[in-house]
Amino acid sequence: MAKYGKRTRAAREAFAGKDNMSIEDAVSLIKANANAKFDETVEIAVNLGVDPRHADQMVRGVVGLPNGTGKTVRVAVFARGPKAEEAQAAGADIVGAEDLMETIQGGTIEFDRCIATPDMMPVVGRLGKILGPRNLMPNPKVGTVTMDVAEAVKNAKGGEVQFKVEKAGVVHAGVGKASFDAAKLTENIRAFIGAVSRAKPAGAKGTYMKKIALSSTMGPGVSIDVASATAE
């Protein structure tokens, strides 16, 4: 049997028997037990009734969290000329073209979001096997292939979160920090759930949202009452 430290045991006891909570109560519980030596991320996991192996059941999208993520997002932009200058002026951390492609091919990936102008996609396309598995591949469906690179950089830096269903039918993301005000965390969580709900694919049959769980980086998880969480 695994032996847990004092802090972990206390958290597990606090969470014991607590399921199908309201978002507000779950946030209070998580905040009260996020006692790590760093500001823990509050994470959400949504189990969906889809099979992403089928194209008509793929779930992906983007949502701007009203109160940001609390995380510093490093943004790379593939662009040339005036658009490269525009990206730099907007605060992009890395801007380049073939030189950036070669850096990534060499194994250096020092960014959390990748944006590209449409004309750069033949170059970016060569990085599919590297960026794809890391969910970093620019995609017009989530606004990361665009001519408006300044707006895309601004959104990425300002709390925009991308989501994509995994093979097991789960969507997960960080929705803020444990230090956030409870009301702001709740607002972020509702915004994320709403975005996933609106992204329901045409091929989804039966129950779409099966389970929603919240946790902090180092803490146990707690399930959320799906009906109340998805109510407008």
Summary of the structure (lengths in Angstrom):
residues: 232
radius of gyration: 19.3
end to end distance: 43.6
largest distance: 60.9
contacts: 705
relative contact order: 0.26
helix: 40%
strand: 22%
